[in-house]
Amino acid sequence: MKRRLPWILGVVLLTVVLIVGLTQARQGGEEDAAPFELGAARRELQGAPKPLAELHAQSAELLGGGVPAFEDRLAALKGHPVVINKWASWCNPCRAEFPAFQQVATARGKQVAFLGVNGSDSSDPARRFLADFPVPFPSYVDPDEKIARRIKAPANYPITVFVDRAGKTAFIHQGGYTSQADLERDIDRYLS
């Protein structure tokens, strides 16, 4: 019995640790959040300054016009911090981070402008992606990555570019955001 006691205690301890860990992961995970509703997000964003309200009016749309249209939009947003997310429908890390962008763009969209750049992608898969993951801001179509080069976004996916109120790049984040908190932390760090 004395030989078995340490083994039994070890198994019991390991079981308790696993149960507690799994319970905490389920309770604290962002993946357990309610599904995102674009209509509710638009209602929450009502009253935003005009340049930001114009973004919300084009929620989850793919916009054309290339670099000139994108630069015109950035010029119209001068005076507001801007978060630009380069994504593609085939990019699994993009898919994983979009729920964070849905939530943060809704929470911060009255003070911070959000834009998407859909690079190296086809329109139909990109539209399906936005139907699955609607965001309260538009994305510009960038099949040849000309917009991405203009904002100095590297070729990998996803990339998030932070532009300050003066229109200068403050930071470029490579890779996906794993949580809303991480995205908000970078907004506070680079755009405050």
C-alpha positions in Angstrom: 0.0 0.0 0.0 2.9 2.4 0.8 4.3 1.9 -2.7 0.9 2.6 -4.4 0.1 5.8 -2.3 2.5 8.1 -4.2 1.1 6.9 -7.5 -2.5 7.3 -6.4 -1.8 10.8 -5.1 0.0 11.7 -8.3 -2.9 10.5 -10.4 -5.4 12.4 -8.2 -3.3 15.6 -8.4 -2.9 15.4 -12.1 -6.7 14.8 -12.5 -7.5 17.9 -10.4 -5.0 20.1 -12.3 -6.5 19.0 -15.6 -10.1 19.6 -14.5 -9.3 23.0 -13.1 -7.3 24.0 -16.2 -10.0 22.9 -18.6 -12.7 24.6 -16.6 -10.8 27.9 -16.5 -10.0 27.7 -20.2 -13.7 27.2 -21.0 -14.8 30.1 -18.7 -12.2 32.6 -19.8 -12.0 31.9 -23.6 -13.0 34.5 -26.1 -14.2 31.7 -28.3 -17.2 31.3 -25.9 -18.3 34.8 -26.6 -21.7 35.4 -28.3 -21.7 35.4 -32.1 -20.8 38.8 -33.7 -23.8 40.7 -35.1 -22.9 43.4 -37.6 -26.2 45.2 -37.2 -25.7 45.5 -33.4 -22.1 46.7 -34.0 -23.4 49.4 -36.4 -25.9 50.6 -33.9 -23.2 50.8 -31.2 -21.1 52.9 -33.6 -23.8 55.4 -34.3 -22.6 58.9 -33.4 -19.1 58.4 -34.6 -17.3 61.4 -36.3 -18.2 61.7 -40.0 -14.9 60.1 -41.4 -15.4 57.1 -39.1 -19.1 56.9 -39.7 -18.4 56.6 -43.4 -16.3 53.6 -42.7 -19.1 52.0 -40.7 -21.5 52.6 -43.6 -19.3 50.4 -45.7 -19.0 47.6 -43.2 -17.7 44.3 -44.5 -17.6 45.6 -48.1 -14.8 45.0 -50.6 -13.8 48.3 -52.2 -12.0 48.8 -55.4 -10.0 51.8 -56.7 -6.5 50.6 -55.8 -3.8 52.8 -54.3 -5.5 56.1 -55.3 -8.8 55.3 -53.6 -6.9 53.9 -50.5 -4.7 57.1 -50.3 -7.8 59.3 -50.6 -9.4 57.4 -47.7 -6.3 57.7 -45.6 -6.2 61.5 -46.3 -9.8 61.8 -45.2 -8.9 60.0 -42.0 -6.0 62.3 -41.1 -6.5 63.4 -37.5 -7.7 60.0 -36.5 -5.5 57.0 -35.6 -5.9 54.2 -38.1 -5.5 50.4 -37.8 -5.0 48.7 -41.2 -5.3 44.9 -41.3 -3.9 43.0 -44.3 -5.7 39.7 -44.7 -6.7 37.0 -47.2 -9.5 34.4 -47.2 -7.0 31.6 -47.5 -5.0 32.7 -44.4 -5.8 30.6 -41.4 -4.2 33.1 -38.9 -6.4 35.8 -40.5 -9.4 33.7 -39.8 -8.3 33.2 -36.2 -7.8 36.9 -35.5 -10.9 38.3 -37.2 -13.1 37.8 -34.1 -10.7 40.1 -32.2 -11.0 42.7 -35.0 -14.8 42.4 -34.9 -14.9 43.2 -31.2 -12.2 45.8 -31.0 -13.3 47.7 -34.1 -16.8 47.9 -32.5 -15.5 48.9 -29.1 -13.0 51.5 -30.4 -14.6 52.5 -33.7 -15.8 55.9 -32.5 -12.2 57.0 -31.8 -10.0 54.8 -34.1 -10.4 54.1 -37.8 -10.2 50.5 -39.0 -9.5 49.5 -42.6 -8.9 46.1 -44.2 -6.6 45.3 -47.2 -7.5 42.1 -48.9 -4.3 41.0 -50.7 -3.4 38.2 -53.0 -6.9 36.9 -53.0 -9.9 36.4 -55.4 -13.1 38.4 -54.9 -15.5 35.5 -54.4 -13.6 33.8 -51.6 -12.9 37.2 -50.0 -16.7 38.0 -50.1 -17.5 34.6 -48.5 -14.8 35.2 -45.8 -16.5 38.6 -45.0 -19.9 36.9 -44.9 -18.5 34.5 -42.3 -16.5 37.2 -40.4 -18.2 40.6 -41.0 -16.4 43.5 -39.7 -17.6 47.1 -39.0 -15.2 48.5 -41.6 -14.5 48.1 -45.3 -11.6 46.3 -47.0 -9.8 47.4 -50.1 -9.1 44.8 -52.8 -5.3 44.5 -53.4 -4.7 41.5 -55.6 -1.2 42.7 -56.6 -0.2 44.0 -53.2 0.3 47.6 -54.4 -1.6 49.0 -51.4 0.4 46.7 -49.1 3.7 48.0 -50.6 2.4 51.6 -50.2 1.9 51.0 -46.4 5.1 49.0 -46.2 3.3 45.8 -45.1 5.5 42.8 -45.5 4.5 40.0 -47.9 3.3 37.5 -45.2 -0.2 37.3 -43.6 -1.7 38.7 -41.5 -0.1 42.1 -41.1 -1.5 45.0 -39.0 -0.2 48.5 -39.7 -0.8 51.3 -37.1 -1.0 54.8 -38.5 -0.9 57.8 -36.1 -3.1 60.9 -36.3 -0.6 62.7 -38.5 -0.7 59.9 -41.0 2.7 58.4 -40.2 3.2 54.6 -39.6 3.7 54.1 -35.9 4.1 50.3 -35.8 3.8 47.2 -38.0 2.6 44.0 -36.3 3.5 40.8 -38.2 1.4 37.8 -37.6 -2.1 37.3 -36.1 -3.5 38.6 -32.9 -4.4 35.9 -30.5 -6.7 38.0 -28.3 -8.7 41.2 -28.2 -6.5 42.3 -25.3 -3.3 42.0 -27.4 -4.8 44.1 -30.2 -6.1 46.7 -27.7 -2.7 46.8 -26.0 -1.0 47.7 -29.3 -3.6 50.4 -30.1 -3.0 51.9 -26.7 0.8 51.6 -27.0 1.2 53.0 -30.5 -1.8 55.2 -31.2 -2.4 57.0 -27.9 
